[in-house]
Amino acid sequence: MTAIHFVSDCPRIIHGYNFGNVLSPIPQISPYIGKNNGHVHITITLTWTILQNNRLELLANEYFKYKRKYPNIIVTILANEPKELDALRSKNIRSCLCSHNAFLDEHLYTINSEKQKKYDAVINSRMSPYKRIELARDIKNSCLITYFLDPSDQDYARTIVPYVTEDGRGVCKNMNFPQYQNGQWKWLSREDVNDIYAQSRCGVILSPYEGACFASAEYLLCGLPVVTTASIGGRDEFFDKDYVIYTDPDPKSVAEAVDKALALTISPEEIRNRTIEKMHAMRSNYCDMLNNIAKEEGMDINFHEKWGDFFINKMLNNYPGGLENELREALKNAGLRVSFPVIHRLHLYHKLFKEWLRKYKFKYKILR
């Protein structure tokens, strides 16, 4: 999957996310853009902290490798927190402070006072050990919104959900799982997620590290106070002591922190409005960066005034077919002269052959 968004055709600016790989949009896009398009600027949002293990070194190595190979492609890394920005600049990596939570569309995550409250706490979290969902087991009445990205996530689910296994060994006995129906996990729409937020009294997030975490800002935009453990990655950029309760990472402390959150008297509207103020400040950083890019290219553009022209939720479009298909056409539509290297042609033909073979085998099996 490739996730990018075309911010501007003149100057050429593309926004992307580094899903999985430390600079994944660059190797995906650069061979098609080549060196014959003039300057192409790519701003990259970090989806995972670089302040862990040797990720900063890996990112720096990738950054300068592609800077040498494609000098016309100018990359700016968006840091989710000030410590991340300092780390990037210590390596002389072109960077800007802009949490990816600033790219949530506040009109899509709102307060809905018509829904009745059903849950003391909601957790919107991948089903993965690093999310530490088991720490919520002592909350009296909680709800989980979840998704799976890896087969190992299913193994973790067996330790969390009481009725996934026959022995019922899942530890979260007081947790509701609205997606788990008839032995299957169903996908929730954004409207479904918002309904569950509206039915909850606070949002909980328990991972010790990750990225800025969209869910943490979604809670706030929906007017929910937040219970959180200390973390690395930048999710606390929009937090405020008036409506965020920090807790130690143990089940008893988490349950007590939820009780404290439920006792807060601050209104949902105040939580939402303060969050939007913080989002606007971060968006201003981003637009200042875009203005500077325009100046570098000899243009005088005020991207603050153009925000509504280029902004979309999360600033990404997914291209599940990859660069060989719809994204390559999107690059062409943006006015770029797109090449199609031989190695990428061979990769495409290999993929098409595998897909044909899979369908052929399936048809043959049915006929037999």
N, C-alpha and C positions, 0 to 999 in steps of 0.2 A: 504494500500500500504506500502511496505517495500522498502527502497532505501539504498542499501549498495554496497560496492565494495571491492573485495579481493585484498589487496595491496601486501601481501607476505604470502607464505605458511610456510616459515622457516626464521625468526620467524613468528608466525601466527599473522597477522595484518589485521584487517577489518576496513574500513572507512565507516561511516554512517552519516545520517542527522537526526536531531530531528524534523521532520515535525509534527507540532501540539503539540506533547507532549514534555516536557522538556528533557526527555532522552529516546525517543521512541524506538531506536534500541535495548536498553538493555533488557527491558521486552519481546521484540519480539524474540530475539536471545537466551538469557541466558538459558531458560528452555531446549532448544534443545542441547546446548553445555554441560550443566551440569558442574560437577566438575571433570570429568575424562579425560580431554584433556590437562592437563598441562596449562601453561599460554597462554591465548588468549588475545591479545591487541585489543581494539576497540577505534578508534579515532572518535570523534563526532563533526561535524560542526554545529554551531548554526545558525538556519534560522531566528531567531527573537531575538531582543535584550533582555538581562537579566537585563538591567538597568532600568526596568520599573515595576511598581507595586511591587509584591513580588516574581517575577520570579526567582531571585537569591536564595532566601530561599527555594523555591520549588525544584529547581535544586539540591541544596546542600543536601536536605533531601533525594531525590531520589538517588543521587550519593553515599552517605554513606550507604543507605539501601542495595543497590546492592553490594557494596564493602564488606559488612558483609556477605551477603547471598552467593555470588560467589567470594571468594577471589582469584580464579585463573583467573578471568576476570578483566583485568586491563584497566581502562577507562581513556583516555586523552581528555579533552575538548579543541576544537580549538576556540580561541577568534577572533572575527572579527576586534577588535580595541584595543588599549592599555588600555583604561579605563575598558573594559570588562575583559582583562587579569588580571588587578589589582584586580578587584572585585572577580574573581575566586580564585586567590591566597590568598586573604584575608580570604577565607573560607577553605583554605588548600586543594583545589581541583586541582588535577593534570591537568596542562593546558599548552598551547602553543599559541603564536600569529601566526595565519594564516588565513587571510581573505578568505572566500570561493570564492571570485572573482579571486583568483590566480589559481583556478582549471578550469577556462574557457580555452578551447583550442583556442589559438590565430589563428590557421589556419582555424577555422570555422567562425570567425568573422573578416572580412577583408575590406579594402577600395576597392570600385568598382567605378572607375571614368567614366565608360562607361554609367552609368545611368544619365539621366537628372534630375536636381533638381525640385521637384514639391511642397515641403512643407518647410515652414520656420522652423518648429519644429515637432519632433516626440515624442510621449509619449508611452512607452511600460509599461503597468500597468494593474494590476488586476482591474476589475470594482468593486471598493469597496470604501466606504467613507474615510477610512484612507489614501487613495492615493490622495485625494483632487484634482481630475481631474478638478473640476469646476473652480479652480484658473487659468486654461489655457483659459478661455472663451474669453479674450480680445486679444489673439494672432491672428494676421491677417489671418494666413493660417497654420493650424496645422493638425496633423494626429494622430489617436489613434490606437495602437495595444493593444488588451485586451484579457482577459479570465475571466471565471466565476468559482467560487469555492463553492458558497453558494446561496440558493434561494434569500437571501436578496440582493445579487449583482444585480439581475434583477430589484429590486425596485430602487436601486441607478441609474441604467442605465436610468430609466425613467426621472430622474432629469438632466441627462447629454445629452442624444441623442435627438435632436429635433423631429425626426420622428418616435420614438418608440411609442409614444402615439398620439391619434387623436388631442389633444389640442396643441401638439407641445411645451410642456413646458420645454423641455431640454434646458439648458442654453448655451451649447457650439455651437452656431450658425455657427461659422467659422471653425469648426473642421470636418475633413473628417474621415469616418469610413469604410475603405475598406473591413472589414470583414462582415459588415451588408448588406446582399443581400436577396431580396425577403422576408423580414421580419424575416430572420434567421441569426444567427451569425455563420460563418464558422471558422474552425481552420486553422491557418496559419502554414506552414512548416518553418523550420529554413531558408530555401532559400528565402521564401516569406518575412520573417522578414528582412533578410539582404538586399533584394531589396528595401524595404521601408526605411531602414537606408540610403542606397545609394541615395535615392531620397530626403533626408532631409538635412537641413543645420545645425541643432543642435538637441541635445537630451534634454528632460525636465523631471525632477523628482521632485515631490512636497510633498511627505509624510513627516510628522514630526518625525516618528519613524518606524522602521521595522528591517530587518536584513541588510546585506551588499548590497543587491540588485544587482542581476546579470545584470539587464538592464543598470545600471549606467556604468559598465565596458564594456558592449557590445557597447554602444555608443562610448566610447573612442577607443576601438579596431578598430572600423569602421571609426575612424578619425574625429568624431563629437565633437565639443565643447559642454559643458553641462551647463544647467541652473538648479540650485537647491535651495531649501530652506534649512535652517539649519535642521539637523536631528540627531537622536540617532540611533545607530545600526552599524555604521562602513562603510557606503558607501563612505565616503570621504577619505578613506585610499589611494586611487589611484588618488585623485584629485590634481590639480595643479592650482595655481592662474593665470597662463598664458592662461588657456583655460577652466576654470570653473568660471561661474558668479553666485554669491550668491544673492538671492532676498528675500525680505519680502513676507510673505504669503498672498498677496492680488492680485487680477487680474491685476490691473494697473501696479504694480511693476513687476509682472511676464512678462507681455508683453514688458515692457521697458528692462528687462534683456535679453529677446530674441533678441531685436534689438541690444543690446551691443554685444551679442554673434555673431551675423551675421556680425558685423563690425570688428571682430578679424582678424588679418592677419596671424596668425600662421597656418602652413600647416597641412593637415590631417596626413601626414606621421610623422611629429614631435609629434603630439598628440599620435598616435599609438605607436611609438617607445618608448616614455617616459613611457607610460602605461605598455608596456611589460617589461621594466627595473624594474618597481615597482613589477610586478607580479613575476619576477625571484627572487627578494630579498625575497618575501614572501614564494615562493616555497623552497628557501634555508632553511628558518626556519623549514619548514615541514620536509625536508630531514634530517636536523640536529636532529630533534626529532626522526625520524625513526632510525638513526644511534645509538642514545642513547638507544632506545628500544632493538636493536640488541646486544649492549654491555651488557645490563642487562641480556640478555639470553645467554651470553657467546659467542657471535659471533662478528666477525669483518667484517661488510658489509658497503660499501659506496653507500648509496641510491641516492646520487647525480648522480653517474654514471649510476644507474639503472632506472632513471626517465622515460625514453622512454619505459621501459619494463612494467611498472605498471600504467602509467598515462592514463586516459581516460577523456573525457570532463565531467566536473563537478564532477568527481570522484564518480560516482554513476551508478548503474544499478537498474532499477525498477523491482520489483517482484510483479505485481498486484495480482497474485494468493495467495500471502502470504506464510508464512513459511510452511504450510501444503503441498505445492506443489513444485514449482521449486526452491524456496530458500532453502528448506530443502535438496534437491538434491545437490544444489550448496555447501552447508556446507559440505556434505559428500564428494564431489569431491575435496574439499580443504584439505582433509585428516582428518577431524574431526569425532570423533565417536558421532553420532547424536542419541539422544534418542527421544522418541515420547510419552510424558507424557499422562496419561489417560485423564486428563482434556482437553488437546489439541485434542486428538482423538475425544472426545465427541463434541467439538466445530466444528471440521471438518465435522463429520457426520450430525450435525445440519445444517450446511451451505449447504451440499449436498442435504439434504432432502428439505430444503426451495427452492433450485434451481429446484429440480425435481417437487415440488408442483407448483411452478410458471409456469413451462413449461406445466405441465399436465392441469392446469386450462386454460391456453391459448389455448391448443389444443381442450379441451372440449368446450370452447366458440366458436371456429371456426366451430366444428362439428354441434353444435346446430344451 
